[in-house]
Amino acid sequence: MPHPEVGDRAPDVPLLGGEGEAVPMSRLWRDRPVVAVFLRHYG
Amino acid sequence: MQLRDDREPFERAGARVVLVGIGTPERARAFCERRSIAFDCMTDPSRRAHRAYGLRRGTAWEVVGPGNWLPFARDSLRRETRQGRIREDPMQLPGTFVIDTSGVVRYAHRNRTASDNPPNEEILRVLAADPS
């Protein structure tokens, strides 16, 4: 399993937006730093 | 990360906060509306992103062991933080990352248990030190 640490390049993988559209993570950090909070679930 | 009432300091720090769940986009939208969460609510149903960031599934001890009881009890007292029925994978462990505008990881926190979320202050310190 990859394990990106501080100083490493962040994996640019697609996420799904609220309408189900694919959004590459790089689009999120293009203009502002991103705090990506990975959750266990939405519930 | 602790999600409640915290849009403002992150906005002031110039950051975009993105939540990444593992359910459907509809579930993400409903969750964020119900809790009035003002952050971007994205989802990763295939868990490709969770895997790419090295987030693993936890053991029963890590997810429901004694270290989680107090935070769970505390969250259960408030409607907006009470846990609903989990329809996705309850064993997925959370994590929080700060990524700068050149795509470099500036902060990486992988939860050791389901509840050891990093304090917001820790994340805000990283953003303040690295205003890219």
Backbone of each chain as nested JSON, in Angstrom:
{
  "chains": [
    {"id": "A", "residues": [
      {"number": 1, "name": "MET", "atoms": {"N": [0.841, -1.205, 0.0], "CA": [0.0, 0.0, 0.0], "C": [0.875, 1.255, 0.0]}},
      {"number": 2, "name": "PRO", "atoms": {"N": [0.592, 2.222, -0.885], "CA": [1.384, 3.462, -0.866], "C": [1.138, 4.193, 0.45]}},
      {"number": 3, "name": "HIS", "atoms": {"N": [2.058, 5.034, 0.798], "CA": [2.008, 5.651, 2.106], "C": [2.586, 7.045, 2.01]}},
      {"number": 4, "name": "PRO", "atoms": {"N": [1.933, 7.958, 1.281], "CA": [2.561, 9.271, 1.103], "C": [2.776, 9.993, 2.436]}},
      {"number": 5, "name": "GLU", "atoms": {"N": [3.973, 10.522, 2.609], "CA": [4.316, 11.234, 3.837], "C": [4.597, 12.689, 3.501]}},
      {"number": 6, "name": "VAL", "atoms": {"N": [4.865, 13.472, 4.541], "CA": [5.146, 14.891, 4.362], "C": [6.326, 15.063, 3.404]}},
      {"number": 7, "name": "GLY", "atoms": {"N": [6.143, 15.931, 2.411], "CA": [7.2, 16.17, 1.429], "C": [7.02, 15.352, 0.152]}},
      {"number": 8, "name": "ASP", "atoms": {"N": [6.176, 14.336, 0.223], "CA": [5.919, 13.515, -0.965], "C": [4.848, 14.174, -1.838]}},
      {"number": 9, "name": "ARG", "atoms": {"N": [4.843, 13.783, -3.106], "CA": [3.788, 14.231, -4.003], "C": [2.476, 13.55, -3.608]}},
      {"number": 10, "name": "ALA", "atoms": {"N": [1.408, 14.337, -3.532], "CA": [0.102, 13.78, -3.148], "C": [-0.485, 13.007, -4.324]}},
      {"number": 11, "name": "PRO", "atoms": {"N": [-1.016, 11.822, -4.088], "CA": [-1.642, 11.063, -5.178], "C": [-2.807, 11.851, -5.78]}},
      {"number": 12, "name": "ASP", "atoms": {"N": [-2.804, 11.966, -7.102], "CA": [-3.869, 12.7, -7.787], "C": [-4.895, 11.7, -8.3]}},
      {"number": 13, "name": "VAL", "atoms": {"N": [-5.834, 11.363, -7.446], "CA": [-6.86, 10.389, -7.822], "C": [-8.203, 11.115, -7.903]}},
      {"number": 14, "name": "PRO", "atoms": {"N": [-9.131, 10.585, -8.714], "CA": [-10.43, 11.261, -8.817], "C": [-11.341, 10.951, -7.634]}},
      {"number": 15, "name": "LEU", "atoms": {"N": [-12.124, 11.95, -7.234], "CA": [-13.191, 11.769, -6.248], "C": [-14.509, 12.054, -6.964]}},
      {"number": 16, "name": "LEU", "atoms": {"N": [-15.608, 11.711, -6.327], "CA": [-16.91, 12.05, -6.893], "C": [-17.499, 13.235, -6.139]}},
      {"number": 17, "name": "GLY", "atoms": {"N": [-18.0, 14.217, -6.914], "CA": [-18.659, 15.368, -6.313], "C": [-20.11, 15.051, -5.983]}},
      {"number": 18, "name": "GLY", "atoms": {"N": [-20.822, 16.042, -5.476], "CA": [-22.192, 15.865, -5.006], "C": [-23.161, 15.41, -6.084]}},
      {"number": 19, "name": "GLU", "atoms": {"N": [-22.827, 15.66, -7.344], "CA": [-23.699, 15.228, -8.438], "C": [-23.183, 13.955, -9.087]}},
      {"number": 20, "name": "GLY", "atoms": {"N": [-22.187, 13.37, -8.483], "CA": [-21.633, 12.132, -9.022], "C": [-20.566, 12.355, -10.08]}},
      {"number": 21, "name": "GLU", "atoms": {"N": [-20.159, 13.62, -10.265], "CA": [-19.151, 13.918, -11.279], "C": [-17.738, 13.635, -10.742]}},
      {"number": 22, "name": "ALA", "atoms": {"N": [-16.846, 13.145, -11.626], "CA": [-15.477, 12.851, -11.199], "C": [-14.669, 14.143, -11.144]}},
      {"number": 23, "name": "VAL", "atoms": {"N": [-13.987, 14.347, -10.033], "CA": [-13.173, 15.549, -9.845], "C": [-11.764, 15.108, -9.449]}},
      {"number": 24, "name": "PRO", "atoms": {"N": [-10.758, 15.375, -10.299], "CA": [-9.402, 15.007, -9.889], "C": [-8.984, 15.824, -8.674]}},
      {"number": 25, "name": "MET", "atoms": {"N": [-8.307, 15.199, -7.724], "CA": [-7.917, 15.93, -6.513], "C": [-7.045, 17.135, -6.837]}},
      {"number": 26, "name": "SER", "atoms": {"N": [-6.262, 17.024, -7.928], "CA": [-5.38, 18.141, -8.283], "C": [-6.167, 19.407, -8.6]}},
      {"number": 27, "name": "ARG", "atoms": {"N": [-7.416, 19.226, -9.03], "CA": [-8.225, 20.416, -9.296], "C": [-8.568, 21.12, -7.979]}},
      {"number": 28, "name": "LEU", "atoms": {"N": [-8.673, 20.351, -6.915], "CA": [-9.025, 20.928, -5.611], "C": [-7.872, 21.73, -5.021]}},
      {"number": 29, "name": "TRP", "atoms": {"N": [-6.651, 21.291, -5.241], "CA": [-5.522, 22.0, -4.632], "C": [-4.848, 22.989, -5.592]}},
      {"number": 30, "name": "ARG", "atoms": {"N": [-5.432, 23.176, -6.764], "CA": [-4.812, 24.047, -7.77], "C": [-4.693, 25.49, -7.272]}},
      {"number": 31, "name": "ASP", "atoms": {"N": [-5.756, 26.002, -6.644], "CA": [-5.74, 27.419, -6.271], "C": [-5.593, 27.664, -4.77]}},
      {"number": 32, "name": "ARG", "atoms": {"N": [-5.827, 26.657, -3.951], "CA": [-5.716, 26.836, -2.505], "C": [-5.2, 25.55, -1.892]}},
      {"number": 33, "name": "PRO", "atoms": {"N": [-4.485, 25.634, -0.778], "CA": [-4.122, 24.381, -0.103], "C": [-5.389, 23.646, 0.336]}},
      {"number": 34, "name": "VAL", "atoms": {"N": [-5.318, 22.335, 0.3], "CA": [-6.475, 21.505, 0.625], "C": [-6.238, 20.778, 1.943]}},
      {"number": 35, "name": "VAL", "atoms": {"N": [-7.266, 20.767, 2.781], "CA": [-7.294, 19.865, 3.933], "C": [-8.236, 18.736, 3.541]}},
      {"number": 36, "name": "ALA", "atoms": {"N": [-7.679, 17.575, 3.251], "CA": [-8.496, 16.43, 2.836], "C": [-8.774, 15.577, 4.063]}},
      {"number": 37, "name": "VAL", "atoms": {"N": [-10.05, 15.488, 4.422], "CA": [-10.455, 14.729, 5.609], "C": [-11.145, 13.457, 5.14]}},
      {"number": 38, "name": "PHE", "atoms": {"N": [-10.443, 12.347, 5.259], "CA": [-11.025, 11.06, 4.852], "C": [-11.831, 10.514, 6.017]}},
      {"number": 39, "name": "LEU", "atoms": {"N": [-13.099, 10.224, 5.734], "CA": [-14.007, 9.759, 6.777], "C": [-14.207, 8.259, 6.666]}},
      {"number": 40, "name": "ARG", "atoms": {"N": [-14.705, 7.684, 7.746], "CA": [-15.058, 6.26, 7.696], "C": [-16.314, 6.064, 6.891]}},
      {"number": 41, "name": "HIS", "atoms": {"N": [-17.193, 7.027, 6.968], "CA": [-18.521, 6.822, 6.411], "C": [-19.214, 8.175, 6.411]}},
      {"number": 42, "name": "TYR", "atoms": {"N": [-20.301, 8.255, 5.699], "CA": [-21.207, 9.388, 5.854], "C": [-22.422, 8.832, 6.583]}},
      {"number": 43, "name": "GLY", "atoms": {"N": [-22.568, 9.092, 7.848], "CA": [-23.708, 8.532, 8.565], "C": [-23.869, 9.155, 9.918]}}
    ]},
    {"id": "B", "residues": [
      {"number": 1, "name": "MET", "atoms": {"N": [-9.628, 15.41, 12.227], "CA": [-10.181, 16.755, 12.248], "C": [-11.531, 16.757, 12.941]}},
      {"number": 2, "name": "GLN", "atoms": {"N": [-11.791, 17.809, 13.68], "CA": [-13.095, 17.957, 14.294], "C": [-13.91, 18.924, 13.454]}},
      {"number": 3, "name": "LEU", "atoms": {"N": [-15.076, 18.471, 13.015], "CA": [-15.752, 19.152, 11.922], "C": [-16.632, 20.313, 12.318]}},
      {"number": 4, "name": "ARG", "atoms": {"N": [-16.959, 20.412, 13.592], "CA": [-18.032, 21.318, 13.974], "C": [-17.601, 22.766, 14.045]}},
      {"number": 5, "name": "ASP", "atoms": {"N": [-18.407, 23.616, 13.494], "CA": [-18.281, 25.067, 13.68], "C": [-16.945, 25.626, 13.228]}},
      {"number": 6, "name": "ASP", "atoms": {"N": [-16.295, 25.005, 12.278], "CA": [-14.917, 25.39, 12.066], "C": [-14.591, 25.873, 10.677]}},
      {"number": 7, "name": "ARG", "atoms": {"N": [-15.596, 26.29, 9.962], "CA": [-15.309, 26.76, 8.618], "C": [-14.418, 28.005, 8.643]}},
      {"number": 8, "name": "GLU", "atoms": {"N": [-14.755, 28.891, 9.551], "CA": [-14.157, 30.225, 9.538], "C": [-12.624, 30.235, 9.668]}},
      {"number": 9, "name": "PRO", "atoms": {"N": [-12.06, 29.58, 10.679], "CA": [-10.588, 29.62, 10.775], "C": [-9.888, 29.018, 9.565]}},
      {"number": 10, "name": "PHE", "atoms": {"N": [-10.504, 28.022, 8.937], "CA": [-9.87, 27.428, 7.764], "C": [-9.967, 28.364, 6.56]}},
      {"number": 11, "name": "GLU", "atoms": {"N": [-11.093, 29.071, 6.476], "CA": [-11.22, 30.062, 5.397], "C": [-10.199, 31.159, 5.569]}},
      {"number": 12, "name": "ARG", "atoms": {"N": [-10.053, 31.601, 6.83], "CA": [-9.074, 32.659, 7.09], "C": [-7.666, 32.188, 6.727]}},
      {"number": 13, "name": "ALA", "atoms": {"N": [-7.425, 30.905, 6.913], "CA": [-6.106, 30.349, 6.572], "C": [-5.985, 30.121, 5.06]}},
      {"number": 14, "name": "GLY", "atoms": {"N": [-7.051, 30.412, 4.311], "CA": [-6.978, 30.297, 2.855], "C": [-7.079, 28.877, 2.343]}},
      {"number": 15, "name": "ALA", "atoms": {"N": [-7.579, 27.973, 3.171], "CA": [-7.598, 26.56, 2.768], "C": [-8.982, 26.124, 2.317]}},
      {"number": 16, "name": "ARG", "atoms": {"N": [-8.995, 25.101, 1.517], "CA": [-10.246, 24.451, 1.115], "C": [-10.315, 23.133, 1.881]}},
      {"number": 17, "name": "VAL", "atoms": {"N": [-11.386, 22.954, 2.648], "CA": [-11.55, 21.703, 3.39], "C": [-12.461, 20.782, 2.585]}},
      {"number": 18, "name": "VAL", "atoms": {"N": [-11.971, 19.598, 2.315], "CA": [-12.708, 18.637, 1.508], "C": [-12.928, 17.368, 2.323]}},
      {"number": 19, "name": "LEU", "atoms": {"N": [-14.179, 16.994, 2.521], "CA": [-14.472, 15.729, 3.192], "C": [-14.554, 14.631, 2.14]}},
      {"number": 20, "name": "VAL", "atoms": {"N": [-13.957, 13.5, 2.451], "CA": [-13.974, 12.383, 1.505], "C": [-14.555, 11.164, 2.211]}},
      {"number": 21, "name": "GLY", "atoms": {"N": [-15.805, 10.858, 1.902], "CA": [-16.452, 9.679, 2.485], "C": [-16.361, 8.506, 1.527]}},
      {"number": 22, "name": "ILE", "atoms": {"N": [-16.994, 7.398, 1.891], "CA": [-16.936, 6.251, 0.983], "C": [-18.319, 5.814, 0.501]}},
      {"number": 23, "name": "GLY", "atoms": {"N": [-19.342, 6.607, 0.775], "CA": [-20.683, 6.234, 0.307], "C": [-20.97, 6.786, -1.075]}},
      {"number": 24, "name": "THR", "atoms": {"N": [-22.236, 6.857, -1.405], "CA": [-22.648, 7.415, -2.691], "C": [-22.678, 8.94, -2.59]}},
      {"number": 25, "name": "PRO", "atoms": {"N": [-22.645, 9.64, -3.742], "CA": [-22.765, 11.102, -3.721], "C": [-24.055, 11.559, -3.026]}},
      {"number": 26, "name": "GLU", "atoms": {"N": [-25.139, 10.805, -3.192], "CA": [-26.408, 11.189, -2.544], "C": [-26.258, 11.155, -1.023]}},
      {"number": 27, "name": "ARG", "atoms": {"N": [-25.595, 10.108, -0.532], "CA": [-25.392, 9.976, 0.916], "C": [-24.519, 11.125, 1.423]}},
      {"number": 28, "name": "ALA", "atoms": {"N": [-23.506, 11.47, 0.647], "CA": [-22.612, 12.551, 1.064], "C": [-23.392, 13.855, 1.168]}},
      {"number": 29, "name": "ARG", "atoms": {"N": [-24.233, 14.091, 0.177], "CA": [-24.998, 15.335, 0.175], "C": [-25.96, 15.368, 1.355]}},
      {"number": 30, "name": "ALA", "atoms": {"N": [-26.66, 14.26, 1.592], "CA": [-27.626, 14.213, 2.685], "C": [-26.921, 14.412, 4.029]}},
      {"number": 31, "name": "PHE", "atoms": {"N": [-25.77, 13.767, 4.2], "CA": [-25.008, 13.875, 5.454], "C": [-24.605, 15.323, 5.698]}},
      {"number": 32, "name": "CYS", "atoms": {"N": [-24.09, 15.954, 4.658], "CA": [-23.578, 17.312, 4.838], "C": [-24.712, 18.314, 5.037]}},
      {"number": 33, "name": "GLU", "atoms": {"N": [-25.85, 18.057, 4.398], "CA": [-26.994, 18.956, 4.603], "C": [-27.556, 18.79, 6.0]}},
      {"number": 34, "name": "ARG", "atoms": {"N": [-27.678, 17.549, 6.434], "CA": [-28.266, 17.284, 7.745], "C": [-27.429, 17.921, 8.852]}},
      {"number": 35, "name": "ARG", "atoms": {"N": [-26.137, 17.884, 8.684], "CA": [-25.274, 18.416, 9.743], "C": [-24.83, 19.845, 9.456]}},
      {"number": 36, "name": "SER", "atoms": {"N": [-25.395, 20.427, 8.404], "CA": [-25.02, 21.795, 8.018], "C": [-23.509, 21.949, 7.895]}},
      {"number": 37, "name": "ILE", "atoms": {"N": [-22.896, 20.993, 7.248], "CA": [-21.446, 21.056, 7.064], "C": [-21.156, 21.902, 5.827]}},
      {"number": 38, "name": "ALA", "atoms": {"N": [-20.349, 22.921, 6.028], "CA": [-20.145, 23.897, 4.96], "C": [-18.922, 23.565, 4.106]}},
      {"number": 39, "name": "PHE", "atoms": {"N": [-18.315, 22.433, 4.317], "CA": [-17.139, 22.068, 3.527], "C": [-17.562, 21.323, 2.262]}},
      {"number": 40, "name": "ASP", "atoms": {"N": [-16.623, 21.15, 1.33], "CA": [-16.901, 20.354, 0.135], "C": [-17.062, 18.891, 0.552]}},
      {"number": 41, "name": "CYS", "atoms": {"N": [-18.148, 18.285, 0.152], "CA": [-18.391, 16.883, 0.509], "C": [-18.228, 16.0, -0.714]}},
      {"number": 42, "name": "MET", "atoms": {"N": [-17.117, 15.296, -0.767], "CA": [-16.828, 14.432, -1.909], "C": [-16.935, 12.98, -1.444]}},
      {"number": 43, "name": "THR", "atoms": {"N": [-16.883, 12.082, -2.389], "CA": [-16.948, 10.689, -1.984], "C": [-16.021, 9.828, -2.845]}},
      {"number": 44, "name": "ASP", "atoms": {"N": [-15.698, 8.681, -2.291], "CA": [-14.698, 7.789, -2.881], "C": [-15.222, 6.358, -2.78]}},
      {"number": 45, "name": "PRO", "atoms": {"N": [-16.326, 6.069, -3.521], "CA": [-16.987, 4.778, -3.332], "C": [-16.083, 3.575, -3.604]}},
      {"number": 46, "name": "SER", "atoms": {"N": [-15.138, 3.72, -4.519], "CA": [-14.259, 2.584, -4.824], "C": [-13.121, 2.475, -3.81]}},
      {"number": 47, "name": "ARG", "atoms": {"N": [-12.995, 3.512, -2.965], "CA": [-11.92, 3.618, -1.973], "C": [-10.532, 3.688, -2.605]}},
      {"number": 48, "name": "ARG", "atoms": {"N": [-10.497, 4.053, -3.862], "CA": [-9.209, 4.205, -4.541], "C": [-8.374, 5.288, -3.856]}},
      {"number": 49, "name": "ALA", "atoms": {"N": [-9.024, 6.415, -3.514], "CA": [-8.28, 7.498, -2.869], "C": [-7.842, 7.089, -1.464]}},
      {"number": 50, "name": "HIS", "atoms": {"N": [-8.727, 6.426, -0.731], "CA": [-8.34, 5.966, 0.617], "C": [-7.089, 5.085, 0.522]}},
      {"number": 51, "name": "ARG", "atoms": {"N": [-7.08, 4.199, -0.45], "CA": [-5.913, 3.308, -0.601], "C": [-4.686, 4.094, -1.032]}},
      {"number": 52, "name": "ALA", "atoms": {"N": [-4.88, 5.045, -1.968], "CA": [-3.737, 5.812, -2.477], "C": [-3.068, 6.62, -1.357]}},
      {"number": 53, "name": "TYR", "atoms": {"N": [-3.848, 6.992, -0.338], "CA": [-3.291, 7.762, 0.776], "C": [-2.909, 6.859, 1.955]}},
      {"number": 54, "name": "GLY", "atoms": {"N": [-2.934, 5.565, 1.713], "CA": [-2.434, 4.642, 2.733], "C": [-3.369, 4.463, 3.911]}},
      {"number": 55, "name": "LEU", "atoms": {"N": [-4.663, 4.651, 3.69], "CA": [-5.622, 4.482, 4.785], "C": [-6.17, 3.063, 4.745]}},
      {"number": 56, "name": "ARG", "atoms": {"N": [-5.977, 2.381, 5.836], "CA": [-6.334, 0.966, 5.836], "C": [-7.608, 0.733, 6.639]}},
      {"number": 57, "name": "ARG", "atoms": {"N": [-8.065, -0.493, 6.558], "CA": [-9.182, -0.895, 7.398], "C": [-8.615, -1.249, 8.758]}},
      {"number": 58, "name": "GLY", "atoms": {"N": [-9.363, -0.894, 9.788], "CA": [-8.866, -1.138, 11.141], "C": [-9.285, -2.499, 11.663]}},
      {"number": 59, "name": "THR", "atoms": {"N": [-8.697, -2.847, 12.793], "CA": [-9.144, -4.048, 13.5], "C": [-10.309, -3.647, 14.401]}},
      {"number": 60, "name": "ALA", "atoms": {"N": [-11.013, -4.638, 14.938], "CA": [-12.133, -4.342, 15.845], "C": [-11.628, -3.515, 17.035]}},
      {"number": 61, "name": "TRP", "atoms": {"N": [-10.431, -3.833, 17.544], "CA": [-9.882, -3.094, 18.686], "C": [-9.713, -1.617, 18.335]}},
      {"number": 62, "name": "GLU", "atoms": {"N": [-9.235, -1.345, 17.131], "CA": [-8.986, 0.042, 16.728], "C": [-10.286, 0.809, 16.479]}},
      {"number": 63, "name": "VAL", "atoms": {"N": [-11.309, 0.1, 16.027], "CA": [-12.546, 0.785, 15.648], "C": [-13.524, 0.902, 16.807]}},
      {"number": 64, "name": "VAL", "atoms": {"N": [-13.669, -0.176, 17.589], "CA": [-14.656, -0.111, 18.683], "C": [-14.045, -0.394, 20.051]}},
      {"number": 65, "name": "GLY", "atoms": {"N": [-12.724, -0.432, 20.133], "CA": [-12.05, -0.706, 21.401], "C": [-12.228, 0.427, 22.401]}},
      {"number": 66, "name": "PRO", "atoms": {"N": [-11.723, 0.23, 23.632], "CA": [-11.974, 1.182, 24.724], "C": [-11.548, 2.611, 24.419]}},
      {"number": 67, "name": "GLY", "atoms": {"N": [-10.544, 2.812, 23.584], "CA": [-10.098, 4.165, 23.255], "C": [-11.177, 4.984, 22.563]}},
      {"number": 68, "name": "ASN", "atoms": {"N": [-12.171, 4.334, 22.021], "CA": [-13.225, 5.041, 21.295], "C": [-14.468, 5.315, 22.139]}},
      {"number": 69, "name": "TRP", "atoms": {"N": [-14.522, 4.714, 23.337], "CA": [-15.783, 4.769, 24.071], "C": [-16.126, 6.179, 24.516]}},
      {"number": 70, "name": "LEU", "atoms": {"N": [-15.137, 6.874, 25.055], "CA": [-15.433, 8.219, 25.571], "C": [-15.827, 9.171, 24.423]}},
      {"number": 71, "name": "PRO", "atoms": {"N": [-15.014, 9.257, 23.344], "CA": [-15.439, 10.129, 22.234], "C": [-16.795, 9.732, 21.666]}},
      {"number": 72, "name": "PHE", "atoms": {"N": [-17.062, 8.434, 21.599], "CA": [-18.339, 7.976, 21.049], "C": [-19.486, 8.438, 21.95]}},
      {"number": 73, "name": "ALA", "atoms": {"N": [-19.296, 8.278, 23.26], "CA": [-20.334, 8.681, 24.216], "C": [-20.557, 10.188, 24.128]}},
      {"number": 74, "name": "ARG", "atoms": {"N": [-19.469, 10.946, 24.02], "CA": [-19.57, 12.404, 23.954], "C": [-20.338, 12.819, 22.697]}},
      {"number": 75, "name": "ASP", "atoms": {"N": [-19.971, 12.225, 21.566], "CA": [-20.631, 12.581, 20.306], "C": [-22.106, 12.172, 20.313]}},
      {"number": 76, "name": "SER", "atoms": {"N": [-22.411, 11.107, 21.04], "CA": [-23.786, 10.611, 21.045], "C": [-24.728, 11.547, 21.798]}},
      {"number": 77, "name": "LEU", "atoms": {"N": [-24.167, 12.407, 22.616], "CA": [-25.005, 13.32, 23.387], "C": [-25.563, 14.448, 22.52]}},
      {"number": 78, "name": "ARG", "atoms": {"N": [-24.953, 14.688, 21.384], "CA": [-25.401, 15.803, 20.534], "C": [-25.971, 15.255, 19.241]}},
      {"number": 79, "name": "ARG", "atoms": {"N": [-27.133, 15.765, 18.897], "CA": [-27.808, 15.245, 17.716], "C": [-26.939, 15.371, 16.462]}},
      {"number": 80, "name": "GLU", "atoms": {"N": [-26.245, 16.528, 16.346], "CA": [-25.52, 16.764, 15.099], "C": [-24.248, 15.934, 14.973]}},
      {"number": 81, "name": "THR", "atoms": {"N": [-23.8, 15.348, 16.093], "CA": [-22.596, 14.518, 15.985], "C": [-22.889, 13.043, 16.239]}},
      {"number": 82, "name": "ARG", "atoms": {"N": [-24.159, 12.757, 16.492], "CA": [-24.512, 11.37, 16.785], "C": [-24.318, 10.517, 15.542]}},
      {"number": 83, "name": "GLN", "atoms": {"N": [-23.781, 9.342, 15.75], "CA": [-23.509, 8.486, 14.599], "C": [-24.787, 7.79, 14.137]}},
      {"number": 84, "name": "GLY", "atoms": {"N": [-25.029, 7.845, 12.853], "CA": [-26.182, 7.151, 12.296], "C": [-25.804, 5.72, 11.954]}},
      {"number": 85, "name": "ARG", "atoms": {"N": [-26.718, 5.05, 11.283], "CA": [-26.415, 3.684, 10.869], "C": [-25.34, 3.728, 9.781]}},
      {"number": 86, "name": "ILE", "atoms": {"N": [-24.312, 2.943, 9.937], "CA": [-23.234, 2.948, 8.958], "C": [-23.591, 1.994, 7.825]}},
      {"number": 87, "name": "ARG", "atoms": {"N": [-23.725, 2.553, 6.629], "CA": [-24.07, 1.691, 5.502], "C": [-22.839, 1.357, 4.67]}},
      {"number": 88, "name": "GLU", "atoms": {"N": [-21.736, 2.041, 4.968], "CA": [-20.53, 1.746, 4.207], "C": [-19.665, 0.787, 5.025]}},
      {"number": 89, "name": "ASP", "atoms": {"N": [-18.369, 0.958, 4.95], "CA": [-17.493, 0.02, 5.638], "C": [-17.111, 0.567, 7.006]}},
      {"number": 90, "name": "PRO", "atoms": {"N": [-17.655, 0.007, 8.071], "CA": [-17.389, 0.564, 9.401], "C": [-15.944, 0.362, 9.844]}},
      {"number": 91, "name": "MET", "atoms": {"N": [-15.205, -0.485, 9.152], "CA": [-13.838, -0.754, 9.584], "C": [-12.799, 0.16, 8.919]}},
      {"number": 92, "name": "GLN", "atoms": {"N": [-13.246, 1.01, 8.013], "CA": [-12.307, 1.929, 7.372], "C": [-11.786, 2.93, 8.402]}},
      {"number": 93, "name": "LEU", "atoms": {"N": [-10.481, 3.122, 8.453], "CA": [-9.914, 4.109, 9.381], "C": [-9.766, 5.459, 8.677]}},
      {"number": 94, "name": "PRO", "atoms": {"N": [-10.077, 6.544, 9.388], "CA": [-10.001, 7.876, 8.781], "C": [-8.568, 8.42, 8.728]}},
      {"number": 95, "name": "GLY", "atoms": {"N": [-8.434, 9.571, 8.092], "CA": [-7.138, 10.244, 8.038], "C": [-7.311, 11.67, 7.552]}},
      {"number": 96, "name": "THR", "atoms": {"N": [-6.311, 12.505, 7.812], "CA": [-6.382, 13.904, 7.407], "C": [-5.043, 14.304, 6.785]}},
      {"number": 97, "name": "PHE", "atoms": {"N": [-5.11, 14.993, 5.647], "CA": [-3.899, 15.403, 4.928], "C": [-4.015, 16.866, 4.539]}},
      {"number": 98, "name": "VAL", "atoms": {"N": [-2.892, 17.584, 4.604], "CA": [-2.832, 18.922, 4.03], "C": [-1.952, 18.833, 2.79]}},
      {"number": 99, "name": "ILE", "atoms": {"N": [-2.476, 19.351, 1.679], "CA": [-1.753, 19.309, 0.402], "C": [-1.627, 20.736, -0.101]}},
      {"number": 100, "name": "ASP", "atoms": {"N": [-0.414, 21.164, -0.435], "CA": [-0.234, 22.554, -0.867], "C": [-0.566, 22.705, -2.358]}},
      {"number": 101, "name": "THR", "atoms": {"N": [-0.483, 23.933, -2.849], "CA": [-0.934, 24.195, -4.222], "C": [0.012, 23.606, -5.273]}},
      {"number": 102, "name": "SER", "atoms": {"N": [1.186, 23.127, -4.848], "CA": [2.017, 22.419, -5.832], "C": [1.81, 20.908, -5.734]}},
      {"number": 103, "name": "GLY", "atoms": {"N": [0.832, 20.485, -4.922], "CA": [0.513, 19.059, -4.876], "C": [1.428, 18.255, -3.975]}},
      {"number": 104, "name": "VAL", "atoms": {"N": [2.033, 18.928, -3.004], "CA": [2.939, 18.236, -2.081], "C": [2.253, 18.086, -0.721]}},
      {"number": 105, "name": "VAL", "atoms": {"N": [2.408, 16.913, -0.126], "CA": [1.816, 16.646, 1.19], "C": [2.566, 17.449, 2.254]}},
      {"number": 106, "name": "ARG", "atoms": {"N": [1.837, 18.25, 3.026], "CA": [2.427, 19.055, 4.098], "C": [2.089, 18.528, 5.476]}},
      {"number": 107, "name": "TYR", "atoms": {"N": [1.12, 17.652, 5.532], "CA": [0.699, 17.095, 6.816], "C": [0.0, 15.783, 6.526]}},
      {"number": 108, "name": "ALA", "atoms": {"N": [0.305, 14.776, 7.3], "CA": [-0.335, 13.467, 7.102], "C": [-0.656, 12.874, 8.462]}},
      {"number": 109, "name": "HIS", "atoms": {"N": [-1.911, 12.615, 8.694], "CA": [-2.344, 11.972, 9.935], "C": [-3.223, 10.791, 9.568]}},
      {"number": 110, "name": "ARG", "atoms": {"N": [-2.76, 9.599, 9.9], "CA": [-3.588, 8.408, 9.694], "C": [-4.067, 7.946, 11.056]}},
      {"number": 111, "name": "ASN", "atoms": {"N": [-5.369, 7.915, 11.232], "CA": [-5.899, 7.543, 12.545], "C": [-5.434, 6.141, 12.939]}},
      {"number": 112, "name": "ARG", "atoms": {"N": [-5.021, 6.03, 14.199], "CA": [-4.672, 4.708, 14.731], "C": [-5.914, 4.017, 15.276]}},
      {"number": 113, "name": "THR", "atoms": {"N": [-6.882, 4.837, 15.68], "CA": [-8.178, 4.292, 16.069], "C": [-9.224, 5.13, 15.342]}},
      {"number": 114, "name": "ALA", "atoms": {"N": [-10.492, 4.692, 15.452], "CA": [-11.544, 5.412, 14.742], "C": [-11.715, 6.821, 15.276]}},
      {"number": 115, "name": "SER", "atoms": {"N": [-11.283, 7.081, 16.509], "CA": [-11.559, 8.409, 17.072], "C": [-10.349, 9.302, 17.298]}},
      {"number": 116, "name": "ASP", "atoms": {"N": [-9.136, 8.891, 16.946], "CA": [-8.038, 9.823, 17.253], "C": [-7.838, 10.841, 16.133]}},
      {"number": 117, "name": "ASN", "atoms": {"N": [-8.874, 11.641, 15.929], "CA": [-8.791, 12.708, 14.935], "C": [-7.854, 13.8, 15.418]}},
      {"number": 118, "name": "PRO", "atoms": {"N": [-7.092, 14.401, 14.508], "CA": [-6.165, 15.455, 14.944], "C": [-6.93, 16.718, 15.332]}},
      {"number": 119, "name": "PRO", "atoms": {"N": [-6.427, 17.465, 16.322], "CA": [-7.097, 18.734, 16.664], "C": [-6.949, 19.74, 15.526]}},
      {"number": 120, "name": "ASN", "atoms": {"N": [-7.983, 20.561, 15.347], "CA": [-7.94, 21.571, 14.284], "C": [-6.719, 22.476, 14.405]}},
      {"number": 121, "name": "GLU", "atoms": {"N": [-6.322, 22.767, 15.651], "CA": [-5.188, 23.691, 15.85], "C": [-3.935, 23.16, 15.163]}},
      {"number": 122, "name": "GLU", "atoms": {"N": [-3.769, 21.834, 15.204], "CA": [-2.582, 21.232, 14.605], "C": [-2.576, 21.473, 13.084]}},
      {"number": 123, "name": "ILE", "atoms": {"N": [-3.751, 21.345, 12.48], "CA": [-3.862, 21.532, 11.034], "C": [-3.691, 23.014, 10.679]}},
      {"number": 124, "name": "LEU", "atoms": {"N": [-4.293, 23.865, 11.501], "CA": [-4.186, 25.313, 11.241], "C": [-2.746, 25.79, 11.382]}},
      {"number": 125, "name": "ARG", "atoms": {"N": [-1.989, 25.177, 12.294], "CA": [-0.566, 25.532, 12.439], "C": [0.206, 25.211, 11.167]}},
      {"number": 126, "name": "VAL", "atoms": {"N": [-0.11, 24.079, 10.569], "CA": [0.57, 23.677, 9.327], "C": [0.226, 24.67, 8.219]}},
      {"number": 127, "name": "LEU", "atoms": {"N": [-1.038, 25.049, 8.146], "CA": [-1.461, 25.996, 7.104], "C": [-0.796, 27.352, 7.31]}},
      {"number": 128, "name": "ALA", "atoms": {"N": [-0.648, 27.759, 8.553], "CA": [-0.033, 29.058, 8.841], "C": [1.443, 29.049, 8.489]}},
      {"number": 129, "name": "ALA", "atoms": {"N": [2.079, 27.899, 8.657], "CA": [3.517, 27.81, 8.4], "C": [3.807, 27.687, 6.915]}},
      {"number": 130, "name": "ASP", "atoms": {"N": [2.8, 27.327, 6.141], "CA": [3.037, 27.027, 4.734], "C": [1.941, 27.669, 3.891]}},
      {"number": 131, "name": "PRO", "atoms": {"N": [1.976, 28.995, 3.79], "CA": [0.866, 29.686, 3.134], "C": [0.972, 29.659, 1.613]}},
      {"number": 132, "name": "SER", "atoms": {"N": [1.098, 28.482, 1.032], "CA": [1.247, 28.424, -0.426], "C": [-0.112, 28.505, -1.1]}}
    ]}
  ]
}
